Every structure is written in C-alpha cells, then in structure tokens.
C-alpha cells in the first residue's frame, strides 16, 4: 500500500513513545509503543519507498530530545499466511532491516535499538489472521515508565515514627 495520510508524523510518534510519568489512577497500559505500517517487498525484508519515508519520520522522532535517552525494541509482525517458521524468520529479517535503516540513515546509536521478530504470534486482528493489519512493525520504548513516589511519608518512615513515639523518643 502507498503512504496514506493516516501514517503518523514525527510528532505523533514522539507522543506515542515519549517517557511519561505514569499515575496509577490513570489506569491503562504503561508500555509506550506504536505500530507502524512499514511495507516491504512481497516475501522479503526489502523496504518500499513509502516504508523509507515513514522510517525517516521515525528517525527524526528518535533523535528528538524527548526520546534521545531512550532504548527501543523494533518488533516485526507478520500475518498468518504462509508457514509459521517462514513467518518467524521473515519478521526477524524485517525488524533487522528497520534497525539497519535507522542506524545507517539516521545515525541512531546501535545500543539504542534491538530487533525482535514475533512472526504471527501476536496478531493485531486475530479474527482475520490473513489481514494486512497484522503485518506491521511495532516500536517499543524500553525505558521504564516513571512512577511517582506517593506524597507524604513512606510506610518505613511511619513505622519508625510510631516506634519512636511508643519508646518515648
């Protein structure tokens, strides 16, 4: 498929991947990731022109100050057409292809990127295993989400103060 207006720009990618302070009352997922429709030549890991354009946006986002200190996992996914072993190998090659492109064309430090293939194991649309939406590259921010410390004294501080009161200190 050709590039569509729905493909995220660098700012949308940054918003999806930027480290945040997670507040438990917000609920939801603490994992920071984005699915990108990175297209490849049929049955290969060769990037198409629209894929390179999308990866250029990703490269710009990964160099942004909000993401510059983060590490990322590039996860390749396939649909369920074809054999399981073939899909696994293809997803691994595609993830490595994306990592290689980002390193070569955007000078992203190799220590910040890892490639992983999940084949057809994590379908985006499991009810339609052959659907194209299952063929994607997921970018996951591996930097731990910050969970703020609760306001007020910690349980250890309360326990220590309680002991002090009981002991008359």
N, C-alpha and C positions, 0 to 999 in steps of 0.2 A: 504494500500500500504506500502511496505517496504521503509526504508530510501533510498533516492536517492542522487546521487552526487550533485544534484541541491539544496539540503537543505543548507541554509546559515550556515556558521560557526560563531563563536563569533564575529570575526572582522567585518563581513558583517552586523551582527545585530547591532553592535555598530555604524557603518557608517550610518545605516538607522535611528537610534534613537537618536544619539548624538545631543545635543543642538547646534544650529548654529547661526551665525549672518545672518539674512535674509536681503538681499538688494532688494528693490522693483524692480530694473531694471533686476534682475534675473528672475522675473516672477514666475509662478508656485505656488505650494502649500506650505504653511508654516507649515502644520501639519507634524509631524515626526512620521511615523508609519511603521510597517512591517507586512505582512501577513505570518503566519507560517502554514504549513500543519501538524498540530498536530492531530494525528489519535487516535481514541477511539474505544473501543469495540462497535460493532453494537448496536445502540439504547441506549447507556449508556454513562456515564461520566468517565468510567474506561480507563486510559491511556494505550496505547500499548507500547511495548518496543521501537519501533522507536520514538514514541512521547516523551518518557522519555529521550532518547538520545538527541533529539532536544531541549527539555526544559533544559537539562544540559548545552547546549551551550548558551541558553538564560540566564540562571542563572549566568554563567560566565560573559556574557556581562553586565548584570545588576549590577554586583559588580565592574566593571571596573570604574576607576576614572572619565572617561568622562560621565558616567551615574549615578554615585553614589549619586548625589544630586537630581536626577530627580524622579518624580512620574509617574506611568504608569497605564493605564487602559487596562485590559485584556478583549477583546470583543469576545464573542463566536458567530459564524455564522453557520447556517445550510443551507442545500439545501431546495427546496420547496416540497420535497416528504414528505408525512405524513401530519397530520393536523397542522394548524397554531399554536394552543395553545400548542400542543406537542412539536413542533419545538422551540417555545419560551422557554418553561421550560427546554428543553434539552440544548439549547445554554447557558442558565444561569448556569445550573449544570456544564457544561463543562468549562465555564470560571472560576467558583469557584474551580473546580478541578485543573486547571492550577495554579491559585493563591496559593492554598493549597500546591501543589508540590513545587513551588518556595520558599515558606516560610519554609516548612519542610526540604527540601533537600539542599537549598542554603542559608538559613538564611537571606532571603530578609525581611527587616522590613515591617511589615503589613501595616504601614502608607504609604508605597510607592506604594502599589498595590490596585486597586479596580477591581471588577469583574462586567461585564455587559453582558447580553445576548441580541442579536438583532434578534434571530431566523432567519427567511427567509426574513426579511425586507430589507436587503442590500445585494443583490446577486452580486457576483463578475462577473458572467456571466448571466445577466437577460434573454438573448435569449435562454439559456438552463438551466432552473430553477432546474432541477434534477441532473445537472452535479456535480461531486465531487469537482470541484474547488471552489464551493460555500461553502463547509464545511471547515471552517478554523478558526483560532484564530488570531485575529488582536491585535498587541501590539502597543498602542498609548502613546507617550511621552506627558504628560500633562503639563510639564514645558513650560511656554510661550517662544516663539521664541524671541530672542533679535533683536530689530530693532534699528540700529544705529541712533544716533542723526545726523541731517544734519550738514555738515560742515558750518562754518560761523555763523553769528549772527542769533538768533531766531527772529520771527516776533515781539515778545514783545520788544526785545532789539532794533530793528529797529524803532519801533513806539516810544519808549522812547527817542532815539537819535533824531528822527525827531522833536518831541515836544521841546526838549532842544534847537535845532537849531532855531526853529520858535519863541521860547521865549527868544532867545538871551543868553542862558546859556552857 
